[in-house]
Amino acid sequence: MHFPPYHKQKSWQRFFAGCCIGAILSYAIFIYMYGSMYEKLFEENVHLESKVDELKDQNEALLQDKKDLNKEKSEKATVEEIEIDISNKEELEIDRLLIHELEGKVQETLKHIIGQEVSLVGESEHLLVSTLEKQKMEIDDFTYQFHVTRLIIDKNMKVTLEASIVNIS
């Protein structure tokens, strides 16, 4: 079999030259498009890696904060607030200003407890009760004495008292 000598004709030479130049141009365009696409993907990858590192650091900080909070919770709790309630204020017909003053005096008596450990205050519960029951408070020519009806010792300590008038001067 014999191939015809097409390579000697000008039209075929242009065709083969066009195919070679087209192949080179298409390869160059392909390399350019692949390079730009790869560059964008590489840039996005670097950006996402930095974001992942940032989120890992944030996660570690939050976990450390959680450990610190757990450590604080495991430490012994202290009394933070004292809430006083006089249960028989309606029976004694005491006005709100006088009630507020009585609660303030009782709170002043117990203010040394704030900041102490709950377990320590719980151990000295009888001392607190006897201190409150033996104390007499004089306000507006009346002397008041208290009886502790309920004592809840926690971070927010709650004391429920029953007031009575000892003598009228």
Phi, psi and omega in degrees: 000145186236129176274135179289149183281067180289334184294347179269346180275143184296320182294321178287326178296319177295320179299311180295321177295317177298320177296317180294313179295318177299318179296318180293315179296317180294324177294320179295318178295319178299314179297318179297312181295318179296318180296315180293321178295316179295322178297316178297316179296321179295318178297317178295321178297316178296318179298315180293324177296319178294323178294320178296317178298318179297317179292325176296317178297318179295319179297317178297320178296318179293320177295320178295320178297320178296319177297318179297318179295320178295323178294319178296321179292325181287338175293161185293138181283148179240157178286125183253331186210147177240125180248123182253137177222128176260115190283329185253039181290332179287323181293323181277351181054052180265135179285164186297325180295318179293321177298315180298320180293317177298314179298323178295319179293320177295319179295324177294326177295324184263005187295337179291345181284332183298127179098351178272158181293144182297321181295322179293319178294323178296325178292329182259030182298317181295324177295319177297315181297313181294325177297315181291323184283332181272345182282135178244132182244130181253122179220125177054053177065012176242141177250125183251142175231150186243153172234126182281119178263329179209137180224115179248118182255115180204191175304319174254096184286133181239127180238123175252123184242153173244119184267149174217148180269123184280305179213158179249118183266000000 
